[in-house]
Amino acid sequence: MRIFLGVLLLVLGLPVLLVGAAGAVYVGTDDTVGVVDEQVTTEYAVIATSPSLLELSGPTLHVAADGGGTDVFVGAAHPVHVASYLEGVSVQQVDDAGWRSEFSAGERAGEAAEPAAPPAGLDWWREQSVGAGEQRISFELTDEPVQVVIAGTEFEAPLSVRVVAEAEFDGLFLTLVVVAGIGAILVIAGFLLIRSGRRRKRTASRNGEPAPESPDDAEVTEPTPLRPAGGPPSPPPAPGPSGTLPRLAAAVGLGSLILTGCAQLPDDADHAAHSSVPAVTPAAAEAFFAHYTETNNAANAGQDTELISTVETGPLLTSSLMSYEIQEAQDRDPIEAFTVAPELVAAPELDSYPMWFMARAEPEDAESGPAYYLLTREDAAAPWLAELSVYTSADAALIDPLVTGGVAVRPDEQLVAVGGDVLTTLVEYAETGEEPDTVDVSQAGGLNSLHESGLEIVEGPEDPVNVERDCSLAGTEPRWLATTSGAVALAAVTCTQQVTLEDGYSLTLDDAGYGTIPGDTHLTAMDITHGVTVVVSVEEDGSAVVVGEPMLPYEMSHTEQ
């Protein structure tokens, strides 16, 4: 029986030993396994993996691309960003890449041959590398989905690159060493059992005893016979297997325990739970505001309309451009330099573009309150732009968006509807000047005088002057974030004063003029738009608090006699 068990252990242990030893030599001490090593040539300028290709979590993936004499880019990012970046672009899409097998790639034709912007430097890449020679990135595969994008830095087509991918499993080398060790234990134990069985047979043969023929025979312990006084001593009993097998079982069990602790087993990724992504990272938000401060100050100093357009959009850009025109028309000094330093970044999770987030910046001085910003990004290839800003007074109420786990919380649809009703009420207030009952406008800034913005017109006895006023919300649809008791959004309310004079009449301005309209101009018609940007905080019962900045001119046009 011992020989049978020994042979069995040899049969079991030898393959385990060989597999463990060969695997340890193949993997090496860096715990990596080669997955792909292939020269890929495509008629397109971009290669991208499909969103469902990398569906494992656990290992770290190392991807390298080498374009030979061509500079290449390789990056990894969430599919929300990649889908927007490559929307409408022709790409070679990798749908499958098995271990040491060729790519299974399909063509996805689009209207554009290349993305709208170079990939290097975009802040949403998890990892990126660009340059000459081999470019390598490494990232852990988690439940968050990821796509890999490879392209030439100049979007050259056709694109030919050598692609190498390796998977790193923490503790894989040690695990394989343990496997080899377990195999070695089994092999050694098998040799020992075979040797012990053969020795027992020889001992039994010398004493004239038959060797046990079955396990039951081996387990029976015969009583030691009495020997006559002075007779030869009885031979010692043959060693039993009761001590060997438990020790072997203990060794194998301990090895299995170590094996389980060392191995990093890959698992299926739960991508559905991570279909959205935070609109911006704290590092990217901080980098934007540093860039915005520098660019904004340079543009203001030189009244540079093109430069300011690289960091602003919407109502904020409109008011900035108008201020440049007024400064030039009235020979005013440029706006003094200032710094925008965010103390709070409230970025929600979104599953598609455009992306957006709110930020609150620290006050410039003791006489000022914090500034609120709304930042938007139209698509993954576009830069972040400031769309709205509200500079509050020192006594203005502080409004905090609700941020949990670094992510801003979005309110439910019912609360968004309540906020929409409040904004409608504010537009009516801007037109009529009739203060609403449920909205606190005591800190609303220029919103309180928006209903009388523009030129003060004294109508004649025959009413030759016609004045109309039209107010509305400016910019994109309001973006709402939750607060501890409601919701908050930034909004711009604008009012346009339309003035027309009947035939034969004109209006003459004084020497100072008005905004961009020169003095002594004989006007027969004019349109003047002013706006106020506000922070609106609403409660579930429909009550609200509005904090606004001073009224600013947005647009002016006129017709002379």
C-alpha positions in Angstrom: 0.0 0.0 0.0 2.9 2.4 0.8 4.3 1.8 -2.7 0.9 2.5 -4.3 0.6 5.8 -2.3 4.1 6.8 -3.2 3.5 6.2 -6.9 0.3 8.2 -6.6 2.1 11.1 -5.0 4.8 11.0 -7.7 2.2 11.1 -10.4 0.4 14.0 -8.8 3.5 15.9 -7.6 5.7 15.7 -10.6 3.4 17.7 -13.0 2.8 20.3 -10.2 6.5 20.7 -9.7 7.2 21.0 -13.4 4.3 23.5 -14.0 5.3 25.6 -11.0 9.0 25.7 -11.8 8.4 26.4 -15.5 5.8 29.1 -14.7 8.1 30.8 -12.2 10.9 30.8 -14.8 8.6 32.2 -17.5 7.0 34.9 -15.3 10.1 36.0 -13.5 10.4 38.1 -10.4 8.4 41.0 -11.9 5.1 39.0 -11.8 4.3 39.8 -15.5 3.0 37.7 -18.3 3.2 38.6 -21.9 -0.2 39.0 -23.6 0.4 40.7 -27.0 3.5 41.4 -29.1 2.4 42.4 -32.6 3.2 44.8 -35.4 -0.1 46.5 -36.2 -0.5 48.3 -39.5 -3.8 50.2 -40.3 -4.9 52.6 -42.9 -6.3 54.8 -40.1 -4.6 57.3 -37.9 -5.9 56.0 -34.6 -6.0 52.5 -33.0 -8.4 52.1 -30.0 -9.6 49.1 -28.0 -13.3 48.5 -27.7 -15.1 49.5 -24.5 -15.7 45.8 -23.6 -12.2 44.4 -24.4 -10.7 44.9 -20.9 -13.3 43.2 -18.7 -11.0 41.9 -15.9 -10.2 43.5 -12.6 -7.1 42.8 -10.5 -4.0 42.8 -12.7 -2.0 45.8 -13.8 -1.7 46.1 -17.5 1.5 47.4 -19.2 1.0 48.7 -22.8 3.8 49.8 -25.0 3.7 51.2 -28.5 6.7 51.9 -30.8 6.2 53.7 -34.1 9.8 53.2 -35.2 10.8 56.5 -36.6 7.4 58.1 -35.9 6.5 59.8 -32.6 3.5 58.0 -31.0 1.0 58.6 -28.3 -0.5 55.9 -26.1 -3.1 56.6 -23.4 -5.8 55.0 -21.3 -9.0 56.6 -20.2 -12.7 56.0 -19.3 -14.9 55.2 -22.3 -17.0 58.3 -21.6 -14.0 60.4 -22.5 -12.8 58.2 -25.4 -16.3 58.0 -27.0 -16.5 61.8 -27.1 -13.0 62.2 -28.2 -13.3 59.7 -31.1 -16.9 60.5 -32.0 -17.2 60.6 -35.8 -13.5 59.6 -36.3 -12.4 56.6 -38.3 -10.4 54.2 -36.1 -9.0 50.7 -36.1 -10.9 49.2 -33.2 -9.4 46.2 -31.4 -12.3 43.9 -30.4 -10.3 40.9 -29.0 -6.7 40.2 -28.0 -6.1 36.8 -26.5 -2.9 35.6 -24.9 -0.1 35.5 -27.4 -2.7 35.7 -30.2 -3.2 38.2 -33.0 -5.5 41.1 -32.6 -9.1 40.7 -33.7 -9.7 44.2 -35.1 -12.5 45.8 -36.9 -12.8 49.1 -38.8 -15.1 51.9 -37.6 -15.4 54.4 -40.3 -16.3 58.0 -39.6 -16.6 61.3 -41.3 -13.3 62.6 -39.8 -9.9 61.2 -40.3 -8.6 62.5 -37.0 -9.8 63.9 -33.7 -10.3 67.7 -33.3 -7.3 68.0 -31.0 -4.0 66.2 -30.3 -4.4 63.7 -27.4 -1.3 64.7 -25.5 -2.0 67.0 -22.6 -5.8 66.4 -22.3 -6.5 66.1 -18.6 -8.9 63.2 -18.6 -6.3 60.5 -19.5 -5.7 58.1 -16.6 -2.2 57.4 -18.0 -0.5 58.8 -21.1 2.9 58.8 -22.8 4.0 60.5 -26.0 7.3 60.8 -27.9 9.8 59.0 -30.0 10.7 55.4 -29.5 8.8 53.0 -27.3 6.1 54.7 -25.2 4.8 52.8 -22.2 1.9 53.2 -19.8 0.8 51.1 -16.8 -2.6 51.1 -15.2 -4.5 48.8 -12.8 -7.6 47.0 -14.2 -10.5 47.8 -11.9 -14.3 47.9 -12.0 -13.9 51.2 -13.8 -13.9 50.5 -17.6 -10.9 51.7 -19.6 -10.0 52.0 -23.2 -6.5 52.3 -24.8 -5.8 54.7 -27.6 -2.7 54.7 -29.8 -2.0 57.3 -32.5 0.8 59.2 -34.2 1.4 62.6 -32.7 0.7 64.1 -36.1 -2.2 61.6 -36.8 -0.2 60.0 -39.6 -2.0 57.5 -41.8 -1.4 54.7 -42.5 -0.3 54.0 -38.9 2.2 51.2 -38.2 3.2 50.5 -34.6 4.6 47.6 -32.6 2.2 46.9 -29.7 3.3 45.0 -26.6 1.0 44.3 -23.7 1.9 42.5 -20.5 -0.3 41.7 -17.5 1.2 41.9 -14.0 -0.3 39.8 -11.2 0.8 40.7 -7.7 2.5 37.7 -6.1 2.3 35.5 -9.2 6.0 34.6 -9.1 5.8 33.7 -5.4 2.6 31.7 -6.0 4.3 29.7 -8.7 7.3 29.1 -6.4 4.9 27.8 -3.8 3.2 25.6 -6.4 6.6 24.2 -7.3 7.3 23.7 -3.6 4.1 21.8 -3.1 4.9 19.6 -6.1 8.4 19.0 -4.6 6.9 18.0 -1.3 4.6 15.5 -3.0 7.4 14.1 -5.0 9.7 13.7 -2.0 6.9 12.2 0.0 6.2 9.8 -2.8 9.9 8.7 -2.8 9.8 8.3 1.0 6.7 6.1 0.9 8.0 4.0 -1.9 11.3 3.5 0.0 9.5 2.8 3.2 7.2 0.2 1.5 10.2 -1.6 0.0 12.0 -1.6 3.3 9.0 -3.1 5.1 8.8 -5.8 2.5 12.4 -6.7 3.0 12.0 -6.7 6.8 9.0 -8.9 6.6 10.8 -11.3 4.3 13.8 -11.7 6.6 11.5 -12.5 9.6 9.4 -15.0 7.6 6.3 -12.9 7.8 4.0 -12.2 4.9 3.9 -8.6 3.8 0.5 -6.9 4.4 -1.7 -7.3 1.4 -4.3 -4.7 2.2 -4.8 -1.5 4.1 -6.7 -3.4 6.8 -3.8 -5.8 7.3 -1.5 -2.8 7.7 -3.6 -1.2 10.3 -3.9 -4.3 12.6 -1.4 -4.3 15.5 -0.7 -7.9 16.8 0.1 -8.3 20.5 3.8 -8.8 21.1 4.4 -12.5 21.8 6.0 -13.5 25.0 9.5 -14.9 24.4 11.1 -17.5 26.5 13.7 -16.4 29.0 17.0 -16.2 27.4 15.5 -16.5 23.9 16.4 -14.2 21.0 14.8 -10.7 21.2 11.8 -10.1 19.0 12.3 -7.9 15.9 11.1 -4.3 16.3 7.7 -3.7 14.6 7.8 -2.2 11.2 7.1 1.6 11.2 3.4 2.3 10.4 2.1 5.0 8.1 0.1 6.8 10.7 2.7 9.5 11.1 3.7 10.0 7.5 0.3 10.7 5.9 -0.8 13.3 8.5 2.5 15.2 8.1 2.0 15.1 4.3 -1.5 16.3 4.6 -0.4 19.1 6.9 2.3 20.2 4.5 0.0 20.2 1.5 -2.7 22.1 3.5 -0.1 24.7 4.6 1.1 25.1 1.0 -2.5 25.6 -0.3 -3.1 28.2 2.4 0.1 30.1 1.3 -0.9 29.7 -2.3 -4.3 31.3 -1.7 -2.7 34.2 0.2 -0.1 34.8 -2.5 -2.2 34.7 -5.6 -3.9 37.7 -7.1 -6.8 36.1 -8.9 -8.4 38.2 -11.7 -12.1 38.7 -11.5 -14.8 39.9 -13.9 -15.1 43.7 -13.8 -18.5 45.3 -12.9 -18.4 48.0 -15.5 -22.1 48.7 -15.3 -21.7 50.3 -11.8 -19.1 52.7 -13.2 -20.7 53.9 -16.4 -20.3 57.5 -15.3 -17.2 59.5 -14.4 -16.5 62.6 -12.3 -16.6 65.7 -14.6 -13.2 66.8 -13.5 -10.4 65.7 -11.1 -9.3 68.1 -8.3 -5.8 68.3 -10.0 -7.4 69.2 -13.4 -9.6 71.9 -11.8 -6.7 73.4 -10.0 -4.6 73.5 -13.2 -7.5 75.2 -15.1 -7.8 78.0 -12.6 -4.1 78.6 -12.6 -4.2 78.8 -16.4 -7.4 80.9 -16.2 -5.8 83.4 -13.8 -2.8 83.9 -16.0 -4.7 84.1 -19.3 -7.5 86.3 -17.9 -5.1 88.9 -16.5 -3.1 88.9 -19.8 -6.2 89.4 -21.9 -7.6 92.1 -19.6 -4.3 94.0 -19.7 -4.2 94.0 -23.5 -8.0 93.9 -24.1 -7.3 90.8 -26.2 -10.6 89.4 -27.4 -9.0 86.3 -28.9 -7.1 85.4 -25.8 -10.0 85.8 -23.4 -12.0 83.6 -25.8 -9.7 80.7 -25.0 -10.8 80.5 -21.3 -14.3 82.0 -21.3 -17.6 81.3 -23.0 -21.3 82.2 -22.8 -22.5 85.1 -20.7 -19.2 85.6 -19.0 -17.4 86.0 -22.3 -20.1 88.3 -23.6 -19.7 90.6 -20.6 -15.9 90.5 -20.9 -15.9 91.5 -24.6 -18.4 94.3 -23.9 -16.2 95.6 -21.1 -13.2 95.8 -23.5 -15.3 97.8 -26.0 -16.4 100.2 -23.2 -12.9 100.6 -21.9 -11.7 101.5 -25.4 -14.6 103.8 -26.2 -14.3 105.7 -22.9 -10.5 105.4 -22.6 -10.8 103.6 -19.2 -8.0 101.7 -17.5 -8.0 97.9 -17.9 -9.2 95.7 -15.0 -6.6 95.2 -12.4 -5.0 91.7 -12.2 -6.5 89.3 -9.7 -6.2 85.6 -8.8 -8.9 82.9 -8.9 -8.0 80.2 -6.3 -10.7 77.5 -5.8 -11.5 76.5 -2.2 -14.3 74.2 -3.3 -14.7 72.1 -6.4 -18.1 70.5 -6.9 -18.0 68.1 -9.8 -20.9 65.7 -10.4 -20.6 62.3 -12.1 -21.7 62.4 -15.7 -22.1 59.7 -18.3 -21.8 61.9 -21.4 -20.6 65.3 -22.6 -20.9 68.2 -22.2 -19.1 68.1 -18.8 -19.5 70.8 -16.2 -18.8 71.6 -12.6 -19.1 74.4 -10.1 -16.3 76.0 -8.0 -16.1 78.5 -5.3 -13.0 80.7 -5.1 -11.6 82.5 -2.1 -12.3 86.2 -1.6 -9.8 88.6 -3.0 -9.9 90.8 0.1 -11.9 91.5 3.3 -14.4 93.6 1.5 -15.3 90.8 -0.9 -17.1 87.6 -0.6 -16.3 84.3 -2.4 -16.7 84.0 -6.2 -18.7 81.3 -7.7 -17.9 79.8 -11.2 -19.6 77.4 -13.6 -17.2 75.6 -15.9 -18.2 73.7 -19.0 -16.5 71.5 -21.5 -18.4 70.8 -24.8 -16.6 67.6 -25.7 -13.5 65.7 -24.8 -11.3 67.5 -27.4 -12.4 70.9 -26.2 -10.8 72.9 -23.3 -12.5 73.8 -20.1 -14.2 77.3 -20.3 -15.6 79.5 -17.6 -19.3 80.2 -18.6 -20.6 82.1 -15.5 -19.1 83.8 -12.5 -20.6 85.6 -9.5 -18.5 87.9 -7.4 -20.4 88.4 -4.1 -20.1 90.9 -1.3 -18.6 90.2 2.0 -21.9 89.9 3.8 -23.5 87.6 1.2 -24.8 84.2 2.4 -22.4 81.3 1.8 -23.9 78.5 -0.3 -22.4 75.1 -0.3 -23.1 72.4 -2.9 -23.3 68.9 -1.3 -20.1 66.9 -2.0 -19.9 63.3 -0.9 -16.8 61.2 -1.4 -15.3 63.9 -3.6 -18.3 63.9 -5.9 -21.0 66.6 -6.1 -24.5 65.2 -5.6 -27.2 66.0 -8.2 -30.7 66.8 -7.0 -33.8 64.8 -8.1 -36.0 65.9 -10.9 -38.7 67.3 -8.6 -36.2 69.7 -7.0 -34.9 70.7 -10.4 -38.4 71.6 -11.4 -38.8 73.7 -8.3 -35.6 75.5 -9.2 -36.9 76.1 -12.7 -40.0 77.7 -11.3 -37.9 80.0 -9.2 -35.8 81.1 -12.2 -39.0 81.9 -14.1 -40.0 84.1 -11.1 -36.7 85.9 -11.2 -37.1 86.7 -14.9 -40.5 88.2 -14.2 -39.0 90.2 -11.3 -36.3 91.5 -13.7 -39.0 92.8 -16.1 -41.4 94.3 -13.6 -39.4 95.1 -10.5 -42.2 93.5 -8.4 -40.4 91.6 -5.6 -41.5 87.9 -5.3 -43.0 86.7 -2.0 -41.1 83.4 -1.7 -37.6 84.5 -3.0 -35.2 86.5 -0.9 -33.6 89.1 -3.2 -32.1 91.2 -0.5 -28.6 90.2 -1.7 -29.4 89.9 -5.3 -27.1 92.8 -6.4 -27.8 94.2 -9.8 -30.9 92.0 -10.2 -32.8 94.5 -8.1 -32.3 97.3 -10.6 -32.4 95.3 -13.8 -36.0 96.3 -14.5 -34.8 99.9 -15.0 -31.5 99.2 -16.8 -30.5 101.2 -19.9 -31.1 104.8 -20.8 -33.4 107.0 -18.8 -35.9 108.2 -21.4 -38.1 111.2 -20.7 -41.0 110.9 -23.2 -42.4 114.0 -24.8 -46.0 115.2 -24.8 -46.8 113.4 -28.0 -44.9 110.2 -26.9 -42.5 110.1 -29.8 -40.3 107.5 -27.9 -41.3 103.8 -27.7 -39.5 101.8 -25.0 -39.8 98.0 -24.6 -38.0 95.6 -22.3 -37.5 91.9 -22.8 -35.8 89.7 -20.1 -34.7 86.1 -20.2 -32.2 83.6 -19.0 -28.9 83.6 -20.9 -26.5 80.8 -21.6 -27.1 77.0 -21.4 -29.7 75.2 -19.4 -29.1 75.8 -15.7 -27.0 73.1 -14.0 -28.3 72.1 -10.6 -26.4 70.6 -7.7 -27.8 69.4 -4.4 -27.3 71.2 -1.1 -28.0 69.8 2.4 -31.6 71.1 2.1 -32.3 71.8 -1.5 -30.4 72.7 -4.7 -28.2 75.4 -6.1 -27.4 76.7 -9.6 -25.7 79.7 -11.3 -27.8 81.6 -13.8 -27.6 84.8 -15.8 -30.6 87.0 -16.2 -30.5 89.6 -19.1 -32.8 92.4 -20.0 -32.7 94.2 -23.3 -34.1 97.8 -23.5 -35.3 98.5 -27.1 -35.8 102.2 -27.9 -37.2 103.5 -31.1 -38.2 107.1 -32.0 -40.9 108.1 -34.4 -39.9 109.6 -37.8 -38.5 113.1 -37.4 -37.4 112.7 -33.9 -33.9 111.9 -32.5 -32.3 111.6 -29.1 -29.0 113.4 -28.4 -26.6 112.0 -25.7 -24.5 114.3 -23.7 -20.8 114.6 -24.1 -20.0 111.6 -21.9 -22.0 109.3 -24.2 -23.3 105.9 -22.9 -21.1 102.8 -23.0 -19.9 102.3 -26.5 -22.3 105.0 -27.9 -20.3 108.3 -28.3 -21.5 111.6 -26.9 -23.4 114.1 -29.1 -24.8 111.2 -31.2 -28.3 111.8 -32.6 -30.0 108.5 -32.0 -33.2 107.2 -33.7 -33.0 103.7 -32.3 -30.9 101.6 -29.9 -30.8 98.2 -28.2 -29.0 98.0 -24.8 -28.7 94.6 -23.0 -27.6 94.3 -19.4 -27.2 91.2 -17.4 -26.8 90.0 -13.8 -25.3 86.6 -12.8 -26.7 85.1 -9.7 -26.4 82.1 -7.4 -29.8 80.7 -6.7 -30.4 78.4 -3.7 -33.8 76.8 -3.6 -35.6 74.7 -0.9 -38.1 71.9 -1.4 -41.0 74.2 -0.4 -40.2 76.6 -3.2 -38.5 79.3 -1.2 -35.2 80.6 -2.4 -32.3 82.9 -1.7 -30.6 84.8 -4.5 -27.0 86.2 -4.3 -25.9 88.3 -7.2 -23.2 90.6 -8.5 -23.5 94.1 -10.0 -25.2 94.6 -13.3 -23.0 94.5 -16.3 -23.5 95.6 -19.9 -23.7 92.7 -22.4 -24.5 94.3 -25.7 -25.1 97.7 -27.3 -26.2 98.8 -30.8 -27.7 102.0 -32.1 -28.9 103.8 -35.2 -28.0 107.4 -35.9 -30.0 110.1 -37.6 
